[in-house]
């Protein structure tokens, strides 16, 4: 079966490098993991482990110094001599031999028992090789609880490679097997922690199953309602590809086969299992995403059947007794918004050819593989103490019209924390959402991903529902691609505040293209309203009865009347407030809860699947890290900076904020990096861009940015070299800023300082500003080593359309690059009206440009006379 374009098939075990070697007995088992990274240290004795006893073949024979006749005489002499001994002497000889054999067996058993104990303690095998790391080793004598010490010359160990050699073949000292106990550098993930983590995951999963009235409904709402349904069943995931090849269009999820009742909301208007009928209301077929020119007769019959079904539906819809088939498109949320139902859902099996279905299954497996890999690498990385989820977005992400405590990010952190605590880690959910008052949109904020959130985030969340009015796929694709050039190659997950009744924006061809092209990078989206619809509640019937669950200030979503933590609230006003689904266009606490639960459920299942594979390696006596990590041999990866960030600033950031990016600046040596078994290994390995400008989104580094708005969690790229009298300004907001009126009244009545802090939103506009020529020149040093394209953007504050007047038409503002005044006629408004593009590209990429790349790039702003205020909120360099 051909592999779909853009898909990378995982290698099996490393014994593949030597085809002459005997294939281990577990080859068939390993074929199940063809999408997963392979071990580096397998092979040798049929069990994936090289021999350590020096065995080289059959027992050696004596030299041929005498004839066979003499040997026979010697044997006869020994026999006759033994027979001449007395019975007591022969008994003593036998006892002595038996004693020696027993003592040898005893010593062998003790030795093996000690090795097994070491293996169980560390969770890995005892066949190790030494390799140097920086950042320290476990210091048992120091009483530091197994944490790493600060020794920069410590040695740790790694499982030997498939040839039984050290990874450094030129090191003669490493050519011998080191039988010393395994020593981890940093945090150890032991079998005990694995079991504890699994229990925490299972407790959370069971809680969500109970809360959403059973496993089937919970999966429908939290897992199957995403833009692309997640396949998170261990047994199903590990099935061989050929067993997954179901050309009937039915999804091979065992749970679906038993979900006849609860899936009514999913299988609307179609008897053959389609989410919708796949046709337009006028009875014509929408072939935009299904007609690939095939002459397959069965496919044509299928389309005709769908067309006839549509006609019959229109003919009898007024007499249909099934309420789920009576679509009411006149629902209103608040004053304008309505929940619509998609006519055509791209990427659904009933709208795909058999070949497309098979390809879609591979996309699904790739997406799951990325999820598992993200979780496994975080759990096993000895130098990672924090699992980070970073959110960029609008006021929805910021949690406006609610307390910050009730935002989905805050709920997600509280929900998932116990799982990572069981693994000896902290969960950090960074909320860099920004209200619309600053003038930002997704178009400019995606450029600042490495400053808005930590550059080493494990997952990126993106939410700009009310700003995406055409062309938003460019920003999302850029973010996905830039994310893959960040240290941990984070997945991008998109939160949509609304959604359609039968799909999470899967009716968009552009969304379907992103889903398919970037499946291997884990891209997916969740919609709040779609998740609620997929639970089976009949919102359409309630709408006919005058109940609008998605109206402003509506309490109760049809399943619950408050959040889980609201059920514990004694204050009735607070308890009811937490049951609000939508405050207005912003979700309320109960609406945010299903978003939090959807992310928590998917990530928990990803952890559970990762634990299965980690435990399998531990039980086989293998180091589980060898499946997911390699020692760095190139300049990009988990622990290398490769010029990604200024080294001094990065080290300062690491020391104060981020212990998981340990990097020895003096030696330039790296520790572990993620195994390069999932794409991309380089920028060239990524698929061609669908929507974004290749000049900007096919680059080896994410953009560099300095953002003066709050909050930011990452590393600024451009730095201020000369500030003179320019002032840094930040909007001063009190605790009630963008908190709902009812909550403000409630907490004023409580008069509790702790709750004032919990309610306070983090976002605030900001900038560096001047309005007088006497304030001097502002000079930024741009990160020239990372600027591969030459793009320079400046954004203003505060407003959505300040870019042109503040920068392009401001005759009193002079902008220079390395002392040369930039020609404003070559500038334009980009990427939105808040910003101005000062330089499009270096002249090697743009024939109209007169800017060349230099080792040092200094960008300066200077006011000639007293003028209108210039307030810079962002400076971006690419």
N, C-alpha and C positions, 0 to 999 in steps of 0.2 A: 504494500500500500504506500503510495507516495506521501511524503510529508508535505503539509501545506506550506506555502510560501511564507517565509518569516519565522518558521518554527525550527527550533533547535532540538534534535533528539539527544537525550542525555546519554553519556557513555555508561557502559556497565562497569565491572570491576577492572582494576588496573592490570590484571593478568592478561588483558586483551593485547598488551604490548608484545607479548611473547607467544605467538600462535603455536609454538611447538610444545608448550607446556600442557600438562594434563588439566582438563577442565574440572574444577571442583564440583562436588556432588550438588552444591546448592545453586547451580547455574540457573535452573528453571525458576527458582525463587527470586533470584536477582533480576530476572527479566521483568518482574512486576515493577521494578523501580527504574525503568528506562527513562522516566522523566525526572529522576532525582539525581543529585550529585553522587558520585561514586567514592569509595574509599581509596586512599592512597596506599594503605598498608596491608593489602590482601594478597594471598597466594603463597605457595610454598609447600604446604603439606596436605592440601586438599580441603583445609578448613579455613583458608584465607589468611593463615598466619605462617610466616616462615619458621623453620625448625631452629631451635636454640641449643640442641644437644650435640651439635657437631656431627651428626649422622651424615655420611656421604655415600652410603650404599650398603652392600652386604658386608658381613664381618670380614676383616682382613685375614688372609691365610698365612701360614708359615712360609719361610723361604724354602727353596727346593735344594737343600744341602745334602740330602740322603736319598736312597732308593726306596721304593715301596716295600721291598723285602725287609729292609732294616726297620722300617716303621712297624711292620707286622711283628717282627721279633720283639720290639720295644713293648708293644701292646701285650704280647704273650707273656713277657717277663713281668710286667706290672700285674697281670691277672694272677699268674702263678705265685708271685710274691705276696699279694694280698690274701690269697687262699692259705698261705702258710702261717699267717698271723693267728694269734689266739683269739678266741671269741671276745675277750675283754678289750683287747687292743683294737679290734675292728669296731667295737661299739664306741670306743672313745673317738676314733676317726670320724665315724658317722655323726656323732653328737657335735663335734667341732665344725664340720661342714654345715650341718643344719643351723647351728648357731650363727655362723657367718652369713648365711643366706637370709635368716630372719632379721639380723641386724641391718643388712643392706636394704631389705624391703622396708624396715621401719624408718631408716634415715630418708629414703626416697619419699615415703609418704609424708613425713614431716615437712620436707622441702616443698613438696607440691601443695601441701596445706597452707604453708606460709604464702606461697605465690597466689593461691586462690583467695586468701584473705586480703592481700593487697589489691587484687583485681576487683573484689567486691567493694572494698573501701573507696576506690577511685572511680569505679565504673568502667574501667578499661582493662585491656590485657596487659601482660607483664613483659612483652617483648618491645623494647623501647630503644630509641636512639636519642642522644643528646643533641640539642640545638640551642644556641644562645638567643635570649630575648632581652628586651629592655622593659623595665616597669616592675620587676621584682618577681619573687617566688613565694610560695607558701612558707611562712616562718612559724613552724610549730612550737619552737622553743620560746618565741617572743610573747606567746600568749595573745596573739592578735586574732584569734578565732578563725584562723585559716585564711585571713585576708593577705594580700600581697605585701611584701616588704619593699623597701626602697632601693635595694641593691641593684645597681646597674650592670653587674657582671655575673648575675645569677644564671644558672643553667636549669633548663627544664627539659622535658623529654617528649618525643613524638614517636608514634608507631613507625616501624621500619617500612620502607617502600616495598613494592611487589618483587623486587629483585633481591631482597634481603640486604640491601646496601643502605648506607647513610644517604640522606638527601644531598650532602656535600661529598661527592665521590672522590674529590681530591684530598680529603682529610683522612689520613691513614689512621688516626686515633679513633675515628668513628666507624672504621671498617669492622670492628668487633662488636658483638652484641653486648649492650649494656644491660645487666640484669638488676640494676638498682631500682628501688621503688619509683613509681611515677610521681613526679612533683608538678602540680599545676601552677601556672602563673596567674595570680589574681583569683577571682571567684571560681569556686568549684561547683559544678552542677552534678550532684551525686544521685545515686539511685533513691536515697531517702527523699531528696528534694523532688525528684521526678514523681514519686508516689504522692507526696504532699501536694504538688502542683496539680496532678491529675485529679485528686480529690476536690481541690478548690474549683477546678474547671467543672467537674461533674456536678458539684453543689450548685454552681451558678446556672448551668444548663437545666438542671432539674427545677430550680426556682422559676426560670423563665417558662419552662413547659407548663408548670402548675399555674403560673400567673396568666398565661394565655390559653387556658382551658385545654391543655393537651399538647403532645409533641407535634401532631400533624398541623394544628392551627398555628402553633409557634413557628414552625418551619415555613409555613405559607407566608406569614407576615414578616418574619425577620430574615429569611434566607432566600425564598423563591420570588419575592416581590421586587428584588433588585432589578436594575436595567437588564442584566444578564443573570439568570438564576445561578446561584452557587451550587456546586456539586461537592459536598463536604461529608461524604460517607467513606470511611476508611476502606471497607471491603470493595465498594464500587470503584473507588479511585485506583486501587491496586490491580483491578482486573486488566487482562491483556487487551490491547487495542482491538484485536480482531473479534473479541467477545463483545465489545461495545458497538460493533458495526451493525446497527439496526436501521435498515433502510426503509422502514415503514413510516418513519416520522414520529415514532413514539419515543419519549425520553426514558432512558433506562434507569429510573429512580424507583427503587422498590416502594418507597413511601407513597408515591403518586398512585400506585395501583390500588392502594387501600383507602384512598381519599375520595370516595365517591360523593360524599355529602359536602364536605368542607371546601371542595374545589369548585363549587357552583359559580362562585364569583370569578374564577379564573377561566373556566371553560364556557364562557357565555356565548350564546348564539351559534354554537357549532357542535354538532354531534360527534365529530371525529377528533375532538380534543384541542382544536385551535383556540387560542385566546380570543380571537375574533374571527369573523368570516373572511377577512382578507380581501374584501371587495368594497368598491365605492357605492354610495347610496343610489346611484343611477343604474346599478346593475352591471356596470362594466367592470372588467378586471383591472386591478392595479398591478401591472407587470413590471414596475420599475425596478424591483429588486428580486424578482423570481424568474424572469425569462432570460435564460442565458443562451438561447439559441438551440437548446437541446431538442431532439426529435423523439424523446422518450414518450411512448404512447401512454404509459401509466401516468406520467406527469400531466399530460394533456387531459386525460380522463379526470384526474384529480381536480384540475382547474375548472373543468366543466361542471363537476359535481358541486364545487364551491359556488359557482355562478347560479346553478339551479337552486341551491339551498338559499341563496340570497333572495332570489325571486319569490320563492315560497314563503320566506320570512316576511317580505313586504306585503304579500297577499293576505297573510293570516295574522299579522302582528296585532291587529285590533281585537282578535278573538283568542289570543294566546293567554292561557291561564297561568303560565309560568312568569312570575313577576320579574325573574332575573333576565328575561328576554325583552322586557318593556323598557327601552332606554329613554330616560327623560333628560334632555339636554338643556333644560331651563333652570337648573339649580344655580343659586346665587350665593356667593360667599361675601358677607358684608354687603357692599353696594354693587359690586361689579363681577367678581370672579365666580366662575363655575367649574365644577369637576367634569371634565369631558371624558369621552370614551374614544380610544384610538380606533380608526377604521382598519389600518394595516399595521401589523407589528413585524418589523424586519427582524430577521434572525430567529423567528419562531419556526420550528420544524415543519409546520403545515404550509409555510411560505417558502420552503427551500427544496431544492432538488436532492436526491439521495447523495450525490457527491458533496453538495453543500452541507448536508447534515453531518456527514462524516468529518468534514473539515471543522464544522462547528464543535464537534465533540473534542477534537484536538485543542481548539481554543479554550474550551472549558477546562481541560486537564492542565493546560499551561497556566491558566489563571490560578487554579488550585495549587499548583506546584510553587508559584511565586509566593502565595500566602504561607504555605508550609515552610518554605525556605526562610522567609522573613522571621517567622516565629522561632524556628530551630536555631538560626544564627544568633538571635538575641539571647536565647536561653543558654547557649553553649559558649558564647564569647566570654573568656575569663576576665576580660577588661571592661565589660559592659555592665554597669550597675543600674542603668536607667533604660526603660523602654519609652520612647518618645513619640507622641502623635502631635503633629503640628498643623493647626488650622489657619487658613487664610480665607477671608470672606467679608461679607457686608454686615449690616446690622443684624441679620438673622444669625450669622455666626457669633457676633458679639453678644447676642442674647437680649437685645433691646426690648423694652416694654415688659421685661421680667427682672427679677434680681439676677445678678451674675451667678449666684448659687444655683439657680434653676436652669441655666443654659444647658444645652445638650452636652457640651464639653465637660462641664462640672459634674453632671450626672454620669457621664461615661467614666470619668476618673474614679468616682466613688464605686461604680459598679464593677469595674475590672481590677481595681487595685489589689484585691485579695489574691488573685491568681498570680500576679507578679511578685507579691510579697512572699508567697509560698516558694517561689523560685529564687529567693534571695535578691530580688530586684525592686526598684521603684517604678511605678507608672507615672509619667508626666504627660498631661494633655495641655498643650500650649494653645491658648486662644488669642490669635492675632487678628480677630475680626475687627473691622473698622466701620463706624457709622458713615452714612452718606454725606454728612455735613462737611467732611474734609474734601469732598469732590472726587474721591478715588473710585475706580472701577476695577474689575478683573483685568482689564487691559493693561493697566500700569502696575498693579500689585503683583502679578505673577513674575515680573522682572525682578522683584525684590525677595524672592523666596528664601534665599540664604541669609537674609538679614531679618526678615519678619519672623521666621522660625529658626530653630537651631539647624545648622548645616548637617548634623548627623541624625536627623529624625528617622524613625523606622517607617512611619506612614505619614503621608500628607493628606489632609482633608481640604476640600475646596467647596465654597458655597457662595454663589452670586445670583440667586434665582431671579431677582427682580431687575437685574442689570443686563441679562443676557438676551438682547434683542437682535439676533442675527449676527453670525460670524463669531460667536463665542467659542466655537470649536477650535479656532486658531489659538486662543489663549490656553485652552485646556490641553491641546496637543503640545504646545510649547512647554507647559508645566510638566507634562509626562516625560518629555524628552530631556528637559533640564534635570528633572529628578534623577534620571538614570546616570547623570554625571556627578551626582552627590555621593558622599562616601558610602552610604548604605543602600543606595538605589531604591528609595522608598516607593511603595505603591501610592497611586493617587486615587482617592475615593471621593466622589462628588455627592454632596448632600443637596437635594432639591426640596425646597420648602413646600411645594405643592405636589403635582403629579397627576396622572390620569387614572381613571378607575380600573383600567385593565392592563396598564403597563407604566413603568417608570421611564417615560420619554423614549420608549423603544420604537415609537413610530417615526422617529427622525432618522433619515438615511445617514446623516452625518454622525449621529451618535452610534449607529450600528457599525459604521466604518471604523470609528475609534475603538469600539469594543473589540472588533476582530483584529485590527492591526496591532493593538497594544494589550492583547490578552496575556501575553508572556510577561508583561510588566505589572499585571494585577489590576489594571484599570477597571472600575465599575462605578455604578451610581445607585443611590437609594433615595426614594421619594416618600415623604411622610404620608400623603394621602393614599398612594398606591399600597403602601404597607397596611394601612388600616382597612382598605377595601379587600385585600387578600385574606383577611381574617374571616370573611363570610358575612359580616353584618350587612343588612339590607338598607344601605343609606338612601337608595333610590325610593324605596317605599316610604321611609320616614320623611323624605322630602315632599312626597305627595301629601303626607299628613301634616305638613307645615313645620316639621322639625329639621332644622339645618345644623347638623353636627359641626360643620366647618364654618359657621357664621361667627362673627366677632363676639367674643366673651362667652361663647357657648361652653357650658360645663358638662363634661362627660363625652367620651368618644364612642359610646355604644357597647363598650366592653367593661370600662371602669369609670368611676366618677371622680377619681383623684389618682395621683401618682402613688407608687408603692411607699415612698417615704411620707407622702401625705396621709396615708392610712394610719400612721403613727402619731400624727399631729393632733394635739388636744384642742387647739384653737380652731373653732369651726370656720371662721372667716378665712384663715390661712389654708385650712384643709380644702375648702371649696375653691379657693383661688388656684391651688395646685392642680385642680381638675380642669382648668381651662385648656381647650385644644388650640384655639387661635385667639390671641389677644386682639389682633386686627389682621394685617397682612403678616405680622410676625407670629410664629407659633408660640403657644403658651407652654407651661411646664409639662402638661400631659402630651401635647404634640411633640415636644422635644424628647419625651421619654421613649417613644417608640423609635426615634432616630438613634438615641443612645443604645437602646436594647438591640437594634439591628446590627450596629457596629460591634457591640459586645458579644453578641451571639456568634457572628461570623469569625471574629478573632479568637473566641474561645474554642470553636471547633477547629480552627487552624492550629492552635496550641495542642489540642488533643491529638490531632493527626501527627504533629511533629513529635509528640511524646511517644507515640507508637513506634516510630522509626528509631528514635534515640534509644528506647528501651531494647529494641531488637539488636542494635549494635552492642549495647552494654552486655546483654545476655550472651552474645557471641564472643565476648572477650575483646571487642574492638574499641578503639577510641572513637566515640561518636563525632568528635570534632573533625576527624579526617574525612568524613562524608561532606562536610559543609564548609571547611576552611582549607586553605593552603598557606604556607609561608610566603610572604610577598616576594616576588621576583621582578616586579615592574614598578612603575612610579605612580600607579593609580590603585585605589582600593580603600579598604576600611581604615587603614592607619597611615596612609601616605597622604601628603598634602599636594605634591606635584605642582606647587605654585598656586594651588587653589585659593589659599589665603596667605596673607602676609605672615611670615613665620613668627615674628615677635608677637603680633596681635593674636595669632592662633594659640600660641603657647600661653599667653595671658588669659585668653578665653578658657582654655582647657583647665588651667589651674584654679580658676574661680568658678566656672560654670559646669565643666563637662569632663568627667574623668574617663569617659569611654573612648576618647580619641587620643590615647597616649602615643606620643611620638618623640623619640629622642632626637632633639634638634642637632646635637653635636655629631652623632654617629651616622645619621641618615638611615639607620637600619629600621626595618619595620617588624611588626609582630605578625598578627594574623590578618588575613584579608578574606572576604567571601570567595568561595570557590567560583571560578569563572566558567560555570557549567550552564548558567542561564544567560541569555543575551541581555545587554550587549557586552562583548569583550572590549570593543572600541566603538567610537562613533560610527565608523564605517560599517559595523555590524548591525546598526539600527536600520529599520525599514525607512524607505523614502518618505518624507513628510507628505501628509495628505492635504493640509490646509495652511500650515504656518510657513513663513518664509525660510527656505533652507539656509540662507545666509545667516539668519539669526537663531534658528532652532537646531541646526546640525553642527554643533560646535563641541569641543572637548571639555568645556567648563560651563557651569551655569552662570548667568549674569552676576555682576557685582553691583551692589547697591548700598547707599546710605540713606536711611529713612528716618526722618526726625519725628514722625508720628509715634504714638505709643499704643500698644506695647510692641517691643521687638525682643527677640530671644537669641538672635544669631550674631554673625560676625559682619561688621560693616566692611564694604569693599573700598570705595574711595575714602580717603582720610583728609582732614583739614590740615594743611601745612601752615597757612597764615590766616588768622581769623580777624586780626585788628579789632575794630569796634563793632563788628557784626554780632548780633545778640541771638542766642538760642531761646526760642519761645515754645512754650507748651500750654495748651488750653487747660485751665484749672477747673475741673469738674468736681462737684460735691457728690455725696453718696447717692443722692436722688436723681442724678443725671441719667436720663433714658430709662428710669424705672417706672413701671406702671403706676397710675394714680392710686389705685386701690392698695397696692403694696406700700406705697409711700405713706398713706394714711395709717395702714396697719402697723408699720414699723415705727412710725412716730408715736403711736399709742404704746407700743412695747417699750420704746425709749431704751433700746439695748445697743450699746456701742459695738458689740460683737456682730450683731446682725447688720448694723450700718456697714461694717467692713465686708461682710458676706455679700451684701447687695451691690456694692460699688463696682461699676463697670471699669474695665481696664483701658478702654480705648479713649484716645484724646488726640486732637489735631496738634500739629507742631511744625516747626520750621526754624531755619536760621535766617535772620532778617536784618535789613538796613533800609533807611529812607533818606540818607544824607551822605553827600560825597565825603564829608569829614570822617566818616566811619571807616574809610580806607578800603583796601582791596581784600577780597575773600579768595583764597587760593586752595584748591583741592589737588591732592596728588592722586591721579588715577592709577589703578593696578595694571600697569602696562604689560606685565608678563602674562596676564590672563586675557588681554584684549586681542582676540584673534580676528575680530571683524572690524572693530573701530567705531561701533555705534555709541553715541553719547546722547543721553536724554536728561532733561531737567524738568521737574514738575513744581508747580506753585501751590500755595495755600492762601486762602481756603475758598474753594468753589469749584464747580464742574467745568467752567469755561475760562479759567484765568490764564491759560498758557499763552494765548496769542497776545493779549494786551500786556501781560507782565514781562514777556521775554522778546517776542518777535517785533512788536510795534513800539516798544519802549526805547525811544531815542536816547534817553539818558543812561541806559544800561549798556556797558561795553563788556563783551565776552571775548576772552583770549584763550588760545591754546599754545602753550610754550612761547608766550609773548607775542603771538601773531593774532591780530584781531580777526575773529570769524565773520564771514560774510553772511548777514542775516537773510539775504535773498535766497540762499541755499538751504535755509532752515525751513521746517514745516511743523504743523501741529501733529503730534504722534506720541504715544499710541491712542491717546484720547485728548479731549479738549483741555484738560488740566495741564498737559505737558507739551514741551517743545523738543523736537529732535534737532539737536545742534549739529551733529555730524552723522550722516547716514552710514558711512563706511570708510575705511582706508582706501586710498586711490587704487590699490591693486584690485579692489572689488568694485569700485565705482569710478568710472572714467571721468565723471564730473567733479570728483573730489580732489582737493589739493592737499589732503592731510595724509602724511606718511606715519607709519608706526615707528616710534622711537623708544629707547630704553627708559626714558622718563617722560611722562606726560603730565603737565601742570595746567589745570583749567582754572581760570580766574574770572571773577565778577567784580565790576567796579562801576559805581555810580558817578557820573560826570558832575552833576549839579544836584541840588535838592530836588527830589522827585517823589513820585508815588512809591509807596513801600514795595520792596521786593522781598518776598518771603519764599524761600526754597524749602520744599518738603521732601523731595526725593532727588537724588542724583544717581543715574544708572550708567554703567559702562559695560560694554560687551566686546 
